[in-house]
Amino acid sequence: MAHSSYYAKRPARGFTLLELLVALSIFALIGALAYSGLSGVLETRKQAQHKAEQLAALQLAFFFIERDLEQASTRGVRDILGDAQPALRVNQDKTLELTRGGWRNPGAVARSHLQRVAYQLKEGALLRLTWPVLDQAQNSAPREAVLLSGVKTFEARFYDQALAVQSGWPASAGNARPLPRAVEISIEPEGFGRVTRLFRVADGA
């Protein structure tokens, strides 16, 4: 009984300063490790989200290209100088330019259903250019829409009627066909790698 009374009356012992410092150090270490792990998870999530957004933009760009090539027309145009230009061509700066059909006209405006469009790489951005008229005047400025940012390269190759690969189009001055049978498009976004797709040209068959 005396033994129990001795421990009951003994004053409670608190933590020493050294023990508190050790506990705080351990807590700080655990917190730093937890923050580091959380930061890594958040960074991985951010990168994955960026890749997903980049992939979605790339797929949208290919969608526009595919739709335009599927509705490609043999109708040539005249540029701002009045010179005749082929229905489909690649300029010196690798801009892909063509005439396409199926231009929607919900407002029933007095205009053609054909439209001149182009794809151009400018300062790391892939642009889709559209003109309000086919045969251009001095004031016929194109409308620009950014399809994809952070693009390193944009290239097009063409398959003629014999399925021979051509680096440019028109393939030759005496080419009887204004359109190729197919167009191969390669786009290389930064940090994504080169992506290549082959599109059939309906009027080129």
N, CA, C and O of each residue as an XYZ file, in Angstrom:
820
protein
N       0.838     -1.196      0.000
C       0.000      0.000      0.000
C       0.871      1.243      0.000
O       0.565      2.235     -0.662
N       1.970      1.175      0.758
C       2.901      2.292      0.813
C       3.577      2.494     -0.528
O       3.890      3.617     -0.923
N       3.802      1.365     -1.235
C       4.452      1.446     -2.560
C       3.576      2.194     -3.551
O       4.073      3.024     -4.312
N       2.276      1.910     -3.553
C       1.338      2.607     -4.440
C       1.227      4.064     -4.077
O       1.110      4.914     -4.960
N       1.260      4.369     -2.810
C       1.160      5.755     -2.362
C       2.376      6.548     -2.797
O       2.275      7.746     -3.060
N       3.512      5.901     -2.876
C       4.750      6.590     -3.291
C       4.658      7.072     -4.733
O       5.024      8.206     -5.040
N       4.151      6.176     -5.646
C       4.045      6.552     -7.068
C       2.905      7.534     -7.317
O       2.969      8.344     -8.241
N       1.851      7.459     -6.483
C       0.715      8.365     -6.658
C       1.100      9.784     -6.314
O       0.599     10.729     -6.923
N       1.989      9.948     -5.338
C       2.374     11.292     -4.914
C       3.572     11.832     -5.695
O       3.942     12.994     -5.526
N       4.182     11.004     -6.550
C       5.352     11.452     -7.315
C       4.928     12.457     -8.388
O       3.996     12.178     -9.142
N       5.568     13.590     -8.477
C       5.172     14.598     -9.480
C       5.366     14.079    -10.904
O       6.304     13.332    -11.183
N       4.440     14.499    -11.825
C       4.519     14.082    -13.235
C       5.757     14.676    -13.885
O       6.081     15.845    -13.679
N       6.439     13.863    -14.667
C       7.673     14.300    -15.335
C       7.344     14.791    -16.746
O       6.717     14.066    -17.519
N       7.753     15.991    -17.085
C       7.514     16.538    -18.423
C       8.651     16.222    -19.386
O       9.623     15.556    -19.029
N       8.506     16.719    -20.626
C       9.545     16.514    -21.640
C      10.693     17.476    -21.398
O      10.494     18.631    -21.021
N      11.865     16.987    -21.616
C      13.030     17.868    -21.536
C      13.168     18.646    -22.837
O      12.549     18.300    -23.844
N      13.970     19.681    -22.813
C      14.202     20.499    -24.006
C      14.808     19.672    -25.133
O      14.476     19.863    -26.303
N      15.687     18.764    -24.777
C      16.324     17.907    -25.779
C      15.299     17.002    -26.459
O      15.322     16.819    -27.676
N      14.397     16.437    -25.648
C      13.349     15.579    -26.212
C      12.429     16.356    -27.136
O      12.015     15.852    -28.180
N      12.108     17.584    -26.749
C      11.262     18.424    -27.618
C      11.962     18.729    -28.939
O      11.341     18.690    -30.001
N      13.242     19.029    -28.869
C      13.992     19.324    -30.093
C      14.050     18.107    -31.011
O      13.898     18.229    -32.227
N      14.267     16.947    -30.428
C      14.303     15.711    -31.223
C      12.945     15.454    -31.884
O      12.873     15.114    -33.065
N      11.862     15.624    -31.096
C      10.514     15.405    -31.633
C      10.206     16.382    -32.757
O       9.642     15.999    -33.782
N      10.576     17.643    -32.564
C      10.331     18.645    -33.610
C      11.152     18.349    -34.864
O      10.679     18.540    -35.985
N      12.380     17.881    -34.667
C      13.227     17.541    -35.816
C      12.622     16.392    -36.614
O      12.592     16.423    -37.844
N      12.144     15.383    -35.902
C      11.512     14.238    -36.580
C      10.250     14.683    -37.312
O      10.006     14.269    -38.446
N       9.452     15.523    -36.664
C       8.220     16.029    -37.290
C       8.544     16.844    -38.548
O       7.871     16.723    -39.571
N       9.590     17.677    -38.451
C       9.983     18.485    -39.609
C      10.466     17.604    -40.761
O      10.170     17.874    -41.925
N      11.219     16.540    -40.425
C      11.711     15.626    -41.446
C      10.560     14.911    -42.138
O      10.538     14.790    -43.363
N       9.608     14.442    -41.345
C       8.439     13.767    -41.923
C       7.652     14.722    -42.812
O       7.199     14.345    -43.892
N       7.492     15.976    -42.345
C       6.778     16.970    -43.142
C       7.480     17.265    -44.451
O       6.833     17.406    -45.489
N       8.822     17.362    -44.408
C       9.583     17.629    -45.634
C       9.457     16.478    -46.618
O       9.301     16.697    -47.820
N       9.524     15.242    -46.108
C       9.371     14.078    -46.988
C       7.972     14.024    -47.593
O       7.805     13.704    -48.770
N       6.971     14.340    -46.776
C       5.593     14.328    -47.273
C       5.390     15.399    -48.330
O       4.736     15.154    -49.344
N       5.947     16.591    -48.104
C       5.822     17.685    -49.081
C       6.529     17.331    -50.385
O       6.021     17.592    -51.476
N       7.716     16.731    -50.250
C       8.460     16.337    -51.445
C       7.666     15.335    -52.277
O       7.595     15.437    -53.502
N       7.066     14.358    -51.577
C       6.262     13.365    -52.299
C       5.037     13.980    -52.937
O       4.702     13.662    -54.078
N       4.352     14.877    -52.199
C       3.171     15.544    -52.747
C       3.534     16.430    -53.923
O       2.811     16.481    -54.918
N       4.672     17.138    -53.807
C       5.128     18.001    -54.901
C       5.408     17.183    -56.154
O       5.077     17.605    -57.262
N       6.022     16.005    -55.980
C       6.291     15.137    -57.129
C       5.014     14.653    -57.781
O       4.921     14.602    -59.008
N       4.022     14.294    -56.966
C       2.736     13.846    -57.505
C       2.046     14.963    -58.286
O       1.507     14.738    -59.370
N       2.072     16.174    -57.715
C       1.434     17.311    -58.388
C       2.137     17.660    -59.691
O       1.488     17.998    -60.680
N       3.478     17.577    -59.694
C       4.232     17.876    -60.916
C       3.948     16.824    -61.994
O       3.787     17.157    -63.168
N       3.888     15.559    -61.585
C       3.556     14.495    -62.541
C       2.158     14.694    -63.110
O       1.930     14.515    -64.306
N       1.234     15.065    -62.243
C      -0.140     15.329    -62.699
C      -0.184     16.500    -63.670
O      -0.904     16.461    -64.668
N       0.596     17.549    -63.373
C       0.644     18.718    -64.251
C       1.191     18.356    -65.622
O       0.659     18.791    -66.644
N       2.261     17.553    -65.645
C       2.850     17.128    -66.911
C       1.891     16.243    -67.696
O       1.775     16.371    -68.915
N       1.201     15.343    -66.991
C       0.242     14.473    -67.662
C      -0.918     15.283    -68.255
O      -1.388     14.992    -69.354
N      -1.370     16.295    -67.521
C      -2.447     17.153    -68.022
C      -1.995     17.936    -69.243
O      -2.750     18.098    -70.202
N      -0.740     18.427    -69.204
C      -0.191     19.165    -70.354
C      -0.104     18.261    -71.581
O      -0.444     18.675    -72.689
N       0.356     17.018    -71.377
C       0.442     16.066    -72.487
C      -0.943     15.768    -73.058
O      -1.111     15.661    -74.273
N      -1.934     15.635    -72.173
C      -3.295     15.354    -72.625
C      -3.849     16.523    -73.437
O      -4.494     16.317    -74.466
N      -3.600     17.742    -72.979
C      -4.065     18.920    -73.713
C      -3.346     19.039    -75.053
O      -3.950     19.401    -76.062
N      -2.060     18.733    -75.051
C      -1.278     18.788    -76.283
C      -1.766     17.736    -77.280
O      -1.868     18.006    -78.477
N      -2.064     16.546    -76.781
C      -2.571     15.488    -77.647
C      -3.934     15.855    -78.223
O      -4.198     15.607    -79.400
N      -4.798     16.443    -77.405
C      -6.119     16.857    -77.880
C      -5.995     17.918    -78.970
O      -6.716     17.872    -79.967
N      -5.072     18.882    -78.782
C      -4.857     19.920    -79.798
C      -4.278     19.317    -81.078
O      -4.637     19.736    -82.179
N      -3.387     18.339    -80.938
C      -2.814     17.672    -82.106
C      -3.888     16.915    -82.889
O      -3.934     16.978    -84.118
N      -4.741     16.206    -82.171
C      -5.836     15.486    -82.828
C      -6.791     16.437    -83.530
O      -7.304     16.127    -84.605
N      -7.032     17.603    -82.921
C      -7.906     18.598    -83.553
C      -7.272     19.141    -84.823
O      -7.957     19.339    -85.827
N      -5.959     19.383    -84.783
C      -5.263     19.860    -85.979
C      -5.361     18.837    -87.106
O      -5.633     19.203    -88.249
N      -5.144     17.567    -86.797
C      -5.265     16.517    -87.807
C      -6.708     16.408    -88.320
O      -6.938     16.106    -89.491
N      -7.661     16.657    -87.439
C      -9.071     16.624    -87.857
C      -9.348     17.680    -88.920
O      -9.990     17.393    -89.930
N      -8.864     18.903    -88.696
C      -9.064     19.971    -89.677
C      -8.373     19.632    -91.002
O      -8.949     19.814    -92.074
N      -7.143     19.141    -90.917
C      -6.404     18.798    -92.135
C      -7.122     17.697    -92.904
O      -7.275     17.781    -94.123
N      -7.557     16.672    -92.196
C      -8.262     15.557    -92.846
C      -9.547     16.038    -93.520
O      -9.832     15.662    -94.657
N     -10.314     16.863    -92.824
C     -11.574     17.365    -93.386
C     -11.332     18.197    -94.640
O     -12.068     18.074    -95.618
N     -10.302     19.043    -94.614
C     -10.014     19.885    -95.781
C      -9.547     19.048    -96.970
O      -9.964     19.292    -98.102
N      -8.680     18.059    -96.715
C      -8.171     17.236    -97.809
C      -9.260     16.334    -98.385
O      -9.275     16.070    -99.588
N     -10.165     15.862    -97.539
C     -11.254     15.019    -98.027
C     -12.209     15.800    -98.929
O     -12.904     15.212    -99.757
N     -12.242     17.122    -98.767
C     -13.125     17.954    -99.575
C     -12.334     18.830   -100.551
O     -12.829     19.851   -101.030
N     -11.088     18.408   -100.838
C     -10.246     19.178   -101.751
C     -10.894     19.292   -103.126
O     -11.500     18.344   -103.625
N     -10.753     20.465   -103.726
C     -11.338     20.740   -105.037
C     -10.229     20.999   -106.053
O      -9.128     21.415   -105.693
N     -10.531     20.748   -107.320
C      -9.557     20.989   -108.391
C      -9.559     22.444   -108.856
O      -8.866     22.789   -109.813
N     -10.318     23.281   -108.199
C     -10.449     24.680   -108.594
C      -9.193     25.460   -108.189
O      -8.890     25.585   -107.003
N      -8.466     25.984   -109.182
C      -7.321     26.844   -108.917
C      -7.790     28.257   -108.585
O      -8.973     28.571   -108.713
N      -6.864     29.102   -108.159
C      -7.215     30.474   -107.774
C      -6.208     31.445   -108.380
O      -5.219     31.047   -108.995
N      -6.495     32.732   -108.185
C      -5.544     33.779   -108.546
C      -5.109     34.505   -107.281
O      -5.923     34.803   -106.407
N      -3.808     34.786   -107.197
C      -3.292     35.465   -106.013
C      -3.486     36.971   -106.122
O      -4.133     37.443   -107.056
N      -2.932     37.731   -105.178
C      -3.151     39.175   -105.150
C      -2.523     39.889   -106.336
O      -2.871     41.034   -106.625
N      -1.593     39.222   -107.033
C      -0.979     39.794   -108.233
C      -1.716     39.391   -109.501
O      -1.342     39.814   -110.595
N      -2.760     38.578   -109.368
C      -3.517     38.125   -110.519
C      -2.935     36.898   -111.189
O      -3.415     36.488   -112.246
N      -1.901     36.297   -110.591
C      -1.279     35.112   -111.181
C      -2.064     33.867   -110.779
O      -2.543     33.743   -109.652
N      -2.178     32.948   -111.741
C      -2.906     31.699   -111.476
C      -2.099     30.798   -110.552
O      -0.890     30.632   -110.717
N      -2.796     30.219   -109.575
C      -2.182     29.296   -108.630
C      -2.926     27.968   -108.674
O      -4.144     27.948   -108.853
N      -2.206     26.857   -108.514
C      -2.854     25.537   -108.598
C      -3.837     25.294   -107.462
O      -3.837     25.996   -106.451
N      -4.668     24.288   -107.655
C      -5.668     23.949   -106.648
C      -5.020     23.575   -105.323
O      -5.557     23.881   -104.259
N      -3.875     22.918   -105.382
C      -3.136     22.538   -104.180
C      -1.660     22.777   -104.445
O      -1.132     22.415   -105.497
N      -1.016     23.386   -103.482
C       0.413     23.671   -103.658
C       1.096     23.782   -102.309
O       0.452     23.951   -101.274
N       2.435     23.681   -102.347
C       3.271     23.929   -101.175
C       4.185     25.091   -101.513
O       4.896     25.060   -102.518
N       4.164     26.115   -100.674
C       4.995     27.291   -100.899
C       6.421     27.042   -100.431
O       6.719     25.993    -99.860
N       7.294     27.999   -100.673
C       8.693     27.849   -100.292
C       8.862     27.728    -98.778
O       9.801     27.084    -98.311
N       7.964     28.340    -98.011
C       8.056     28.242    -96.560
C       7.317     27.023    -96.010
O       7.035     26.946    -94.814
N       7.008     26.073    -96.892
C       6.337     24.812    -96.561
C       4.874     24.994    -96.167
O       4.273     24.102    -95.568
N       4.311     26.132    -96.499
C       2.881     26.335    -96.263
C       2.083     25.482    -97.240
O       2.320     25.524    -98.447
N       1.139     24.710    -96.715
C       0.264     23.882    -97.542
C      -1.013     24.666    -97.811
O      -1.715     25.065    -96.882
N      -1.309     24.884    -99.090
C      -2.455     25.712    -99.482
C      -3.327     24.932   -100.465
O      -2.807     24.285   -101.374
N      -4.641     24.988   -100.290
C      -5.536     24.247   -101.167
C      -6.925     24.875   -101.189
O      -7.283     25.689   -100.339
N      -7.692     24.461   -102.198
C      -9.100     24.845   -102.295
C      -9.942     23.675   -101.828
O      -9.711     22.534   -102.230
N     -10.906     23.955   -100.991
C     -11.779     22.902   -100.468
C     -13.235     23.279   -100.681
O     -13.585     24.456   -100.778
N     -14.076     22.254   -100.751
C     -15.513     22.469   -100.861
C     -16.181     22.317    -99.514
O     -15.519     22.138    -98.491
N     -17.492     22.389    -99.525
C     -18.245     22.175    -98.303
C     -18.201     23.320    -97.314
O     -18.411     23.117    -96.118
N     -17.925     24.549    -97.811
C     -17.901     25.698    -96.909
C     -19.328     26.020    -96.496
O     -20.139     26.441    -97.321
N     -19.628     25.827    -95.246
C     -20.994     26.013    -94.751
C     -21.429     27.473    -94.888
O     -20.639     28.403    -94.723
N     -22.714     27.634    -95.194
C     -23.260     28.979    -95.417
C     -24.629     29.091    -94.746
O     -25.645     29.222    -95.428
N     -24.658     29.041    -93.391
C     -25.951     29.065    -92.703
C     -26.709     30.376    -92.908
O     -27.935     30.402    -92.795
N     -26.000     31.457    -93.207
C     -26.659     32.749    -93.417
C     -27.119     32.978    -94.834
O     -27.648     34.044    -95.149
N     -26.923     31.981    -95.712
C     -27.328     32.090    -97.134
C     -26.735     33.329    -97.790
O     -27.417     34.031    -98.537
N     -25.448     33.599    -97.505
C     -24.753     34.731    -98.115
C     -24.428     34.385    -99.561
O     -24.153     33.231    -99.889
N     -24.464     35.399   -100.421
C     -24.176     35.188   -101.850
C     -22.665     34.984   -102.027
O     -21.930     35.941   -102.272
N     -22.223     33.766   -101.904
C     -20.803     33.424   -102.071
C     -20.672     31.978   -102.499
O     -21.645     31.224   -102.496
N     -19.449     31.595   -102.872
C     -19.179     30.231   -103.315
C     -19.153     29.278   -102.126
O     -18.899     29.685   -100.992
N     -19.417     28.009   -102.400
C     -19.284     26.989   -101.366
C     -17.840     26.517   -101.261
O     -17.508     25.719   -100.384
N     -16.974     27.013   -102.159
C     -15.555     26.677   -102.121
C     -14.802     27.690   -101.265
O     -15.211     28.846   -101.147
N     -13.714     27.250   -100.678
C     -12.937     28.118    -99.797
C     -11.449     27.800    -99.961
O     -11.056     26.645   -100.128
N     -10.642     28.846    -99.910
C      -9.185     28.677    -99.963
C      -8.661     28.636    -98.536
O      -8.925     29.540    -97.744
N      -7.910     27.571    -98.209
C      -7.361     27.408    -96.867
C      -5.872     27.091    -96.972
O      -5.385     26.665    -98.019
N      -5.169     27.304    -95.879
C      -3.736     26.997    -95.844
C      -3.333     26.625    -94.434
O      -3.976     27.021    -93.461
N      -2.245     25.849    -94.334
C      -1.648     25.471    -93.054
C      -0.206     25.958    -93.052
O       0.584     25.629    -93.937
N       0.115     26.746    -92.040
C       1.414     27.416    -92.008
C       2.009     27.341    -90.609
O       1.314     27.530    -89.611
N       3.311     27.061    -90.555
C       4.042     27.069    -89.292
C       4.697     28.435    -89.144
O       5.534     28.829    -89.956
N       4.302     29.154    -88.087
C       4.796     30.524    -87.896
C       5.144     30.725    -86.427
O       4.276     30.673    -85.556
N       6.428     30.955    -86.167
C       6.926     31.226    -84.817
C       6.472     30.148    -83.816
O       6.036     30.456    -82.707
N       6.583     28.894    -84.231
C       6.265     27.781    -83.352
C       4.796     27.457    -83.221
O       4.426     26.596    -82.424
N       3.942     28.130    -83.989
C       2.503     27.876    -83.935
C       2.017     27.392    -85.300
O       2.370     27.961    -86.333
N       1.206     26.339    -85.293
C       0.599     25.852    -86.522
C      -0.709     26.614    -86.739
O      -1.632     26.528    -85.930
N      -0.771     27.360    -87.843
C      -1.927     28.200    -88.137
C      -2.759     27.592    -89.254
O      -2.232     26.952    -90.164
N      -4.052     27.801    -89.171
C      -4.958     27.511    -90.289
C      -5.453     28.850    -90.819
O      -6.089     29.619    -90.098
N      -5.154     29.121    -92.086
C      -5.522     30.374    -92.722
C      -6.706     30.144    -93.643
O      -6.762     29.136    -94.347
N      -7.637     31.058    -93.642
C      -8.794     30.992    -94.540
C      -8.992     32.349    -95.202
O      -8.815     33.391    -94.572
N      -9.360     32.324    -96.480
C      -9.614     33.553    -97.231
C     -11.109     33.718    -97.480
O     -11.817     32.728    -97.671
N     -11.597     34.955    -97.481
C     -13.028     35.180    -97.710
C     -13.435     34.972    -99.163
O     -14.616     34.784    -99.455
N     -12.458     35.005   -100.083
C     -12.742     34.825   -101.517
C     -11.712     33.867   -102.096
O     -10.650     33.648   -101.513
N     -12.041     33.300   -103.250
C     -11.095     32.403   -103.910
C     -10.029     33.197   -104.655
O      -8.838     33.052   -104.383
N     -10.453     34.025   -105.581
C      -9.527     34.862   -106.350
C      -9.285     36.145   -105.563
O     -10.188     36.963   -105.385
N      -8.076     36.302   -105.107
C      -7.769     37.330   -104.123
C      -7.513     38.696   -104.760
O      -7.035     38.813   -105.889
N      -7.852     39.710   -103.988
C      -7.544     41.089   -104.356
C      -6.447     41.596   -103.426
O      -5.978     40.862   -102.556
N      -6.038     42.855   -103.609
C      -4.969     43.416   -102.799
C      -5.328     43.447   -101.308
O      -4.445     43.379   -100.453
N      -6.596     43.548   -101.007
C      -7.028     43.639    -99.609
C      -7.578     42.320    -99.071
O      -8.251     42.308    -98.041
N      -7.304     41.223    -99.747
C      -7.825     39.918    -99.321
C      -6.886     39.295    -98.283
O      -6.097     38.404    -98.596
N      -6.988     39.774    -97.062
C      -6.141     39.244    -95.985
C      -6.767     37.982    -95.406
O      -7.982     37.937    -95.211
N      -5.972     36.962    -95.128
C      -6.530     35.727    -94.563
C      -6.834     35.876    -93.079
O      -6.256     36.715    -92.388
N      -7.736     35.059    -92.617
C      -8.028     34.975    -91.190
C      -7.181     33.845    -90.620
O      -7.146     32.749    -91.178
N      -6.493     34.113    -89.499
C      -5.595     33.136    -88.893
C      -6.202     32.546    -87.627
O      -6.766     33.257    -86.796
N      -6.072     31.231    -87.501
C      -6.514     30.539    -86.283
C      -5.388     29.610    -85.834
O      -4.885     28.817    -86.629
N      -4.997     29.702    -84.581
C      -3.928     28.857    -84.039
C      -4.506     27.485    -83.697
O      -5.408     27.367    -82.867
N      -3.973     26.453    -84.347
C      -4.415     25.088    -84.073
C      -3.561     24.409    -83.010
O      -4.065     23.635    -82.196
N      -2.260     24.707    -83.026
C      -1.346     23.996    -82.130
C      -0.140     24.886    -81.847
O       0.436     25.469    -82.766
N       0.239     24.989    -80.585
C       1.395     25.793    -80.184
C       2.576     24.881    -79.855
O       2.413     23.683    -79.621
N       3.758     25.474    -79.844
C       4.955     24.713    -79.506
C       5.302     23.653    -80.534
O       5.673     22.535    -80.176
N       5.184     23.999    -81.818
C       5.451     23.039    -82.895
C       6.853     23.286    -83.455
O       7.208     24.420    -83.776
N       7.639     22.229    -83.568
C       9.000     22.343    -84.095
C       9.029     22.224    -85.607
O       9.731     22.984    -86.273
N       8.266     21.271    -86.165
C       8.260     21.077    -87.613
C       6.853     20.746    -88.107
O       6.050     20.131    -87.405
N       6.587     21.175    -89.336
C       5.364     20.813    -90.044
C       5.761     20.544    -91.485
O       6.265     21.431    -92.173
N       5.533     19.317    -91.940
C       5.963     18.920    -93.283
C       4.863     18.117    -93.976
O       4.058     17.435    -93.342
N       4.865     18.228    -95.295
C       3.901     17.483    -96.106
C       4.627     16.789    -97.254
O       5.518     17.359    -97.883
N       4.227     15.548    -97.511
C       4.704     14.800    -98.684
C       3.476     14.309    -99.446
O       2.386     14.184    -98.889
N       3.679     14.037   -100.722
C       2.532     13.784   -101.595
C       2.740     12.505   -102.401
O       3.850     12.181   -102.822
N       1.629     11.790   -102.601
C       1.643     10.565   -103.403
C       0.901     10.842   -104.699
O      -0.292     11.146   -104.694
N       1.627     10.733   -105.815
C       1.011     11.004   -107.116
C       0.196      9.801   -107.587
O      -0.022      8.855   -106.830
N      -0.247      9.844   -108.828
C      -1.118      8.786   -109.349
C      -0.427      7.432   -109.406
O      -1.089      6.396   -109.333
N       0.894      7.428   -109.536
C       1.657      6.172   -109.539
C       2.094      5.783   -108.129
O       2.860      4.836   -107.950
N       1.599      6.525   -107.117
C       1.935      6.314   -105.710
C       3.411      6.563   -105.420
O       3.962      6.053   -104.444
N       4.042      7.358   -106.289
C       5.413      7.784   -106.028
C       5.377      8.974   -105.065
O       4.509      9.841   -105.163
N       6.323      8.999   -104.145
C       6.353     10.052   -103.125
C       7.016     11.296   -103.703
O       8.095     11.232   -104.292
N       6.338     12.436   -103.518
C       6.849     13.722   -103.983
C       7.013     14.643   -102.779
O       6.145     14.700   -101.907
N       8.135     15.365   -102.738
C       8.384     16.278   -101.619
C       7.642     17.597   -101.773
O       7.460     18.324   -100.796
N       7.212     17.912   -102.989
C       6.485     19.149   -103.246
C       5.313     18.908   -104.176
O       5.185     17.846   -104.786
N       4.451     19.929   -104.272
C       3.298     19.836   -105.172
C       2.949     21.219   -105.685
O       2.954     22.187   -104.925
N       2.634     21.320   -107.017
C       2.559     20.271   -108.040
C       3.901     19.572   -108.246
O       4.964     20.186   -108.142
N       3.826     18.288   -108.537
C       5.033     17.480   -108.669
C       5.865     17.904   -109.862
O       7.094     17.853   -109.808
N       5.214     18.322   -110.943
C       5.915     18.769   -112.140
C       5.005     19.694   -112.912
O       3.788     19.696   -112.721
N       5.608     20.484   -113.790
C       4.837     21.458   -114.563
C       3.847     20.764   -115.493
O       2.791     21.320   -115.795
N       4.175     19.561   -115.948
C       3.300     18.861   -116.884
C       2.373     17.856   -116.229
O       1.816     16.995   -116.909
N       2.199     17.952   -114.907
C       1.344     17.000   -114.205
C      -0.098     17.163   -114.659
O      -0.662     18.255   -114.593
N      -0.693     16.057   -115.124
C      -2.055     16.134   -115.661
C      -3.094     16.255   -114.554
O      -4.199     16.743   -114.792
N      -2.749     15.814   -113.348
C      -3.700     15.835   -112.244
C      -3.397     17.005   -111.318
O      -2.250     17.175   -110.905
N      -4.399     17.816   -110.982
C      -4.130     18.958   -110.092
C      -3.970     18.565   -108.631
O      -3.435     19.333   -107.832
N      -4.437     17.358   -108.278
C      -4.381     16.925   -106.885
C      -3.661     15.589   -106.763
O      -3.759     14.748   -107.657
N      -2.943     15.388   -105.672
C      -2.316     14.080   -105.423
C      -3.363     13.070   -104.965
O      -4.501     13.432   -104.664
N      -2.969     11.816   -104.918
C      -3.883     10.784   -104.422
C      -3.946     10.787   -102.898
O      -4.976     10.463   -102.307
N      -2.841     11.154   -102.276
C      -2.801     11.183   -100.810
C      -1.748     12.179   -100.360
O      -0.821     12.508   -101.100
N      -1.909     12.652    -99.130
C      -0.958     13.593    -98.533
C      -0.524     13.052    -97.179
O      -1.354     12.664    -96.357
N       0.769     13.030    -96.961
C       1.337     12.601    -95.691
C       1.751     13.841    -94.898
O       2.562     14.642    -95.363
N       1.198     13.988    -93.718
C       1.467     15.147    -92.876
C       2.268     14.709    -91.656
O       1.909     13.745    -90.980
N       3.363     15.430    -91.380
C       4.179     15.166    -90.188
C       4.221     16.432    -89.341
O       4.557     17.513    -89.825
N       3.873     16.275    -88.068
C       3.905     17.386    -87.116
C       4.730     16.942    -85.920
O       4.560     15.837    -85.406
N       5.624     17.818    -85.486
C       6.468     17.505    -84.326
C       6.297     18.581    -83.252
O       6.986     19.600    -83.283
N       5.385     18.361    -82.305
C       5.274     19.289    -81.174
C       6.471     19.127    -80.235
O       7.065     18.051    -80.164
N       6.819     20.184    -79.524
C       7.937     20.133    -78.592
C       7.647     19.126    -77.476
O       6.573     19.134    -76.874
N       8.630     18.259    -77.216
C       8.502     17.289    -76.144
C       7.523     16.166    -76.415
O       7.162     15.425    -75.501
N       7.088     16.030    -77.653
C       6.080     15.009    -77.969
C       6.570     14.012    -79.008
O       6.081     12.883    -79.057
N       7.522     14.407    -79.833
C       7.992     13.535    -80.901
C       7.218     13.764    -82.183
O       6.148     14.374    -82.174
N       7.761     13.275    -83.279
C       7.135     13.449    -84.588
C       5.945     12.497    -84.739
O       6.042     11.305    -84.447
N       4.823     13.053    -85.201
C       3.614     12.271    -85.455
C       3.264     12.413    -86.926
O       3.163     13.528    -87.436
N       3.078     11.291    -87.610
C       2.817     11.294    -89.047
C       1.511     10.581    -89.347
O       1.231      9.507    -88.813
N       0.713     11.203    -90.217
C      -0.535     10.591    -90.649
C      -0.696     10.753    -92.155
O      -0.240     11.732    -92.745
N      -1.354      9.770    -92.761
C      -1.574      9.767    -94.205
C      -3.054      9.990    -94.475
O      -3.911      9.317    -93.902
N      -3.348     10.963    -95.372
C      -4.726     11.305    -95.676
C      -5.004     11.111    -97.157
O      -4.211     11.510    -98.009
N      -6.129     10.499    -97.447
C      -6.556     10.322    -98.834
C      -7.188     11.598    -99.342
O      -7.936     12.262    -98.625
N      -6.883     11.937   -100.581
C      -7.495     13.102   -101.230
C      -8.539     12.592   -102.197
O      -8.210     11.924   -103.177
N      -9.802     12.903   -101.929
C     -10.911     12.313   -102.687
C     -10.833     12.643   -104.177
O     -10.979     11.745   -105.007
N     -10.613     13.881   -104.528
C     -10.582     14.280   -105.933
C      -9.277     13.876   -106.634
O      -9.144     14.013   -107.850
N      -8.316     13.374   -105.841
C      -7.060     12.987   -106.442
C      -7.026     11.548   -106.889
O      -6.056     11.117   -107.512
N      -8.086     10.779   -106.578
C      -8.095      9.365   -106.936
C      -8.325      9.162   -108.424
O      -8.362      8.025   -108.894
